[in-house]
Amino acid sequence: MPYETGARVKLAKDVQVTTTDTAFRIGFPGPLFLAEGLGGIVTGSAKEAGGFAQEQAALLDEQIRIARLTSNAASLIEQIRQQVFGPGAYDAGAGARIRYRVRFENGFVLDGLDEDSLTKA
């Protein structure tokens, strides 16, 4: 169910905050999770193309997250990831998703939350 800007929402599941980009998509996982049930307000949204390349990039991210990498190694992996998946990851095609930016009651703002992560408050 699409949410409009200003809609009150809650997290439908725990969400891990990453260190470089957005909520649990691109980037390396940080030690912080926001708990299920935390309320907030939608402050924006963007339609993001899906497809095979994006799914493969997400699988790579999941595999990398289990490794403990130094900052230099993490930076190198991110550069390679952008070169391999960057051009194809955002091609228009089937599977487009809406990602939301939400300002939570505790002050955190997360960008990139999908509809599966949110529920109406």
C-alpha positions in Angstrom: 0.0 0.0 0.0 1.6 3.3 -1.0 2.1 5.9 1.6 1.8 9.7 1.0 4.1 12.3 2.4 2.9 13.1 5.9 1.4 9.6 6.6 2.0 8.2 10.0 3.7 4.8 9.9 5.4 2.2 12.1 8.1 -0.3 11.4 6.7 -3.7 10.6 10.0 -5.4 11.4 13.4 -4.6 12.8 15.5 -2.6 10.4 19.3 -2.6 10.4 20.9 0.8 9.7 23.9 0.7 7.3 27.0 2.9 7.5 27.0 4.3 4.0 23.7 4.7 2.3 20.2 3.7 3.3 18.2 1.3 5.3 19.4 -2.2 4.7 20.0 -1.8 1.0 23.4 -0.6 -0.1 26.3 -0.2 2.3 27.8 -2.1 5.1 25.8 -2.9 8.2 26.2 -0.8 11.3 25.7 -2.0 14.8 22.4 -0.2 15.0 18.8 -1.6 14.5 15.6 0.3 14.8 13.0 -1.9 16.5 9.7 -3.1 15.1 6.8 -0.8 16.1 8.8 2.4 16.1 6.6 5.2 14.8 7.4 7.9 12.4 6.2 10.2 9.6 6.8 9.7 5.8 8.8 12.7 4.6 9.3 11.5 1.0 9.3 8.7 -1.5 10.9 7.7 -4.8 10.2 5.0 -7.3 13.1 2.7 -7.8 13.5 0.3 -10.7 13.9 -3.3 -9.9 15.0 -6.2 -12.0 17.6 -8.9 -12.3 20.7 -6.6 -11.8 19.3 -5.1 -8.6 18.4 -8.5 -7.2 21.9 -9.7 -7.9 23.4 -6.6 -6.2 21.2 -7.2 -3.2 22.5 -10.8 -3.0 26.1 -9.6 -3.2 25.4 -7.1 -0.4 24.0 -9.9 1.8 27.0 -12.1 1.3 29.4 -9.2 2.0 27.6 -8.2 5.2 28.7 -11.4 7.0 32.4 -10.5 6.4 34.2 -8.2 8.7 36.2 -6.0 6.3 38.7 -3.2 7.0 37.6 0.2 5.7 40.0 -0.1 2.7 38.6 -3.5 1.7 35.1 -2.2 2.2 35.8 0.8 0.0 37.3 -1.4 -2.7 34.3 -3.8 -2.7 32.0 -0.8 -3.0 33.9 0.5 -6.0 33.8 -2.9 -7.7 30.1 -3.2 -6.9 29.4 0.2 -8.5 31.3 -0.7 -11.6 29.7 -4.1 -12.1 26.1 -3.4 -11.0 25.9 0.4 -11.2 24.9 0.7 -14.8 22.3 -2.1 -14.7 21.0 -1.9 -11.2 18.7 1.0 -11.9 17.5 0.2 -15.4 13.8 0.8 -15.9 11.9 -2.4 -16.0 9.5 -4.7 -14.2 9.7 -4.9 -10.4 9.8 -1.1 -9.7 9.4 -0.4 -6.0 8.6 2.7 -4.0 11.2 3.5 -1.3 10.3 5.8 1.5 12.1 8.3 3.7 10.8 8.3 7.2 11.5 10.5 10.2 11.1 8.5 13.4 10.0 9.6 16.8 13.5 9.0 18.2 14.9 11.5 15.6 16.4 9.0 13.2 15.7 9.6 9.5 16.0 6.5 7.2 15.8 6.7 3.4 15.2 3.6 1.3 12.6 1.8 3.4 10.3 -0.4 1.2 6.6 -1.0 1.8 7.3 -4.4 3.4 9.1 -2.6 6.3 6.3 -0.2 7.1 2.7 -0.4 8.3 0.1 2.2 9.1 0.3 3.7 12.5 
